[in-house]
Amino acid sequence: MPFAQLAKVTIKARVLGQVCENVLNFGTNALSPNWEQLGLDVIDCLRTTLAPHLAQEYSLDEVDVTPFYPLQLDPIIVLPVTAVSGENFSPSLPTTNAVVLSLFTGGGGRSGRGRMYVPGIEVAAVQGNELKDIAIGYFVAFLACMATKFIISGDPPTTPEFVWGVFSRKNYETEAHNLHFREITSTKVQRILGTMRSRRAGRGI
């Protein structure tokens, strides 16, 4: 459904000395959205469910919240209240290797699907090119945290202040941006690792 305001959230972290970025999209119908709280809520999921299980070479720098519809506003920089970093001593895989989290909206085609790439995977969490079962559980917990905060659920449905979604850039230059946003309805952790070949903004890491 169309939302009154849209924003992108850029997670900025460091792995093995490299800056890694991940871009998420959110919609809201709030009259005066608390954009800083949105950033803090994303950080909370990273801090409590995911970062402790990443390699110690992973550290979160900041989360930038940038409203872009109906008006493009300056980024709101949200810093972690306490340090958010990996706690596993097993070495990290190269940043070109990442866990792929698939995002589904119930819509068909590529416009109805998204992906999130998570770097900083420890060597001990992988066997061959696949995640071990225990590691999959860590990412499932992260997605569950995000779902609790940002995905419409319940009967009757309850809509959180900020809704996590997929933003399609297909024809968005000529159409209202909020028509290109679809809320996420389900997620999945891919067992096989992804390989990042692009460093373009908005392409995961």
C-alpha distance (Angstrom), angle and dihedral (degrees) to the residues before:
residue distance angle dihedral
M1 . . .
P2 3.82 . .
F3 3.79 116.2 .
A4 3.79 126.0 -152.0
Q5 3.80 93.9 -129.5
L6 3.79 135.1 23.4
A7 3.78 131.9 -165.0
K8 3.76 137.7 176.4
V9 3.78 121.9 -136.0
T10 3.78 116.4 -150.9
I11 3.79 115.7 -159.8
K12 3.81 108.6 -154.2
A13 3.78 116.2 -164.0
R14 3.80 138.9 154.6
V15 3.78 126.2 -127.7
L16 3.80 121.8 177.7
G17 3.80 89.3 -14.3
Q18 3.82 93.9 -54.2
V19 3.80 124.3 117.1
C20 3.82 109.7 -121.8
E21 3.80 122.1 -168.8
N22 3.76 132.1 -166.5
V23 3.82 122.3 -172.2
L24 3.81 122.1 -151.0
N25 3.81 127.2 179.8
F26 3.81 129.2 -139.6
G27 3.79 137.4 -176.7
T28 3.79 130.5 -157.5
N29 3.79 140.4 177.7
A30 3.80 93.8 -159.7
L31 3.80 114.5 128.2
S32 3.81 93.3 -138.7
P33 3.81 107.0 18.6
N34 3.79 118.0 -156.1
W35 3.79 95.1 -130.9
E36 3.79 92.9 176.1
Q37 3.79 90.5 57.0
L38 3.80 89.4 52.6
G39 3.80 89.1 57.4
L40 3.81 91.8 46.1
D41 3.81 91.4 50.8
V42 3.81 91.8 52.8
I43 3.80 89.6 48.3
D44 3.81 89.6 50.2
C45 3.82 91.7 58.2
L46 3.79 91.1 47.5
R47 3.81 92.7 47.4
T48 3.80 99.3 44.9
T49 3.80 104.0 36.8
L50 3.78 112.7 18.0
A51 3.81 118.2 22.1
P52 3.82 95.3 59.7
H53 3.80 88.6 61.5
L54 3.80 96.7 48.8
A55 3.80 125.8 90.2
Q56 3.79 116.8 -79.0
E57 3.81 89.4 -112.9
Y58 3.83 88.3 72.4
S59 3.80 118.3 93.3
L60 3.80 131.2 164.4
D61 3.81 115.0 -130.8
E62 3.79 102.2 -179.3
V63 3.78 147.1 -43.6
D64 3.80 118.1 -121.0
V65 3.81 119.1 -155.9
T66 3.82 113.0 -160.3
P67 3.83 118.7 -177.9
F68 3.82 109.0 -149.9
Y69 3.81 106.1 168.7
P70 2.98 133.3 92.9
L71 3.82 84.6 -3.0
Q72 3.79 130.8 16.2
L73 3.81 106.5 -124.6
D74 3.79 133.7 -176.7
P75 3.81 116.3 -86.7
I76 3.78 116.9 -92.0
I77 3.80 106.6 -138.7
V78 3.80 112.6 -144.4
L79 3.80 117.6 -169.1
P80 3.81 124.7 -160.9
V81 3.79 112.2 -101.4
T82 3.81 88.0 -139.9
A83 3.79 129.6 18.6
V84 3.80 115.2 -76.0
S85 3.79 111.6 -158.6
G86 3.78 143.2 136.6
E87 3.78 116.8 -84.3
N88 3.80 103.4 -167.3
F89 3.79 117.1 104.4
S90 3.78 95.1 -152.9
P91 3.84 107.8 105.8
S92 3.79 119.7 -97.8
L93 3.77 123.1 -109.8
P94 3.84 114.1 -117.4
T95 3.80 114.8 -78.0
T96 3.80 89.6 -110.5
N97 3.81 86.6 72.1
A98 3.79 116.9 72.6
V99 3.77 141.6 159.9
V100 3.80 111.3 -107.3
L101 3.80 118.3 -137.1
S102 3.81 111.7 -166.7
L103 3.81 118.0 -145.9
F104 3.82 121.0 -157.7
T105 3.80 130.3 -167.3
G106 3.79 100.9 179.0
G107 3.80 89.4 -109.7
G108 3.76 121.7 119.9
G109 3.79 127.8 -115.6
R110 3.78 129.9 24.1
S111 3.81 90.6 -57.8
G112 3.79 89.0 67.3
R113 3.80 96.9 52.2
G114 3.78 136.2 63.4
R115 3.77 140.5 -179.7
M116 3.77 136.6 -144.9
Y117 3.80 119.3 -157.9
V118 3.80 118.3 -153.7
P119 3.83 118.8 -164.5
G120 3.80 128.1 -170.1
I121 3.79 96.6 71.6
E122 3.78 112.7 165.7
V123 3.80 118.4 -125.6
A124 3.81 91.4 -124.2
A125 3.83 91.0 60.7
V126 3.80 92.6 62.9
Q127 3.77 134.4 69.9
G128 3.78 111.7 -168.1
N129 3.79 103.6 -38.7
E130 3.80 95.3 -31.9
L131 3.79 134.1 91.3
K132 3.78 116.5 -115.2
D133 3.80 116.7 -118.2
I134 3.81 93.8 -107.7
A135 3.81 90.8 53.5
I136 3.81 91.7 49.8
G137 3.80 86.9 57.0
Y138 3.81 91.4 59.5
F139 3.80 92.1 55.5
V140 3.80 92.0 44.0
A141 3.82 87.3 55.6
F142 3.81 90.4 51.3
L143 3.80 92.1 50.7
A144 3.81 90.1 47.0
C145 3.81 89.7 54.3
M146 3.79 90.9 49.8
A147 3.81 90.9 47.3
T148 3.79 92.1 52.0
K149 3.79 91.2 52.7
F150 3.80 103.4 33.9
I151 3.83 114.8 17.8
I152 3.82 124.5 87.8
S153 3.81 109.6 -117.3
G154 3.78 145.4 150.8
D155 3.80 136.5 61.5
P156 2.94 107.5 -66.0
P157 3.81 89.4 28.1
T158 3.79 118.1 -109.3
T159 3.79 115.7 -149.1
P160 3.82 116.1 -152.2
E161 3.80 120.1 -141.9
F162 3.81 89.9 -103.1
V163 3.80 121.7 35.3
W164 3.81 121.4 -157.4
G165 3.77 113.3 -133.5
V166 3.78 150.6 152.6
F167 3.79 118.8 -97.6
S168 3.80 116.6 -154.6
R169 3.79 118.4 -154.6
K170 3.80 93.2 -161.6
N171 3.84 107.1 126.1
Y172 3.79 90.4 -19.5
E173 3.82 91.5 135.1
T174 3.81 90.6 70.0
E175 3.81 101.4 33.4
A176 3.80 135.5 58.1
H177 3.79 108.2 -79.7
N178 3.81 94.0 -133.8
L179 3.83 89.3 63.1
H180 3.81 87.7 64.7
F181 3.80 95.6 55.3
R182 3.80 120.1 93.0
E183 3.78 123.6 -178.1
I184 3.80 117.7 -120.5
T185 3.80 115.1 -111.3
S186 3.82 101.4 177.3
T187 3.80 141.8 6.2
K188 3.80 138.4 -158.5
V189 3.80 137.2 -162.7
Q190 3.79 111.0 -133.1
R191 3.80 111.9 -137.3
I192 3.82 94.7 -152.4
L193 3.81 113.9 73.2
G194 3.78 119.7 -115.5
T195 3.79 125.1 -130.6
M196 3.78 117.1 -138.4
R197 3.79 113.8 -143.6
S198 3.81 98.5 165.0
R199 3.81 131.6 70.7
R200 3.80 95.2 -175.4
A201 3.78 116.8 131.8
G202 3.76 112.6 -92.3
R203 3.79 95.2 24.2
G204 3.78 99.8 108.4
I205 3.78 111.3 -95.7
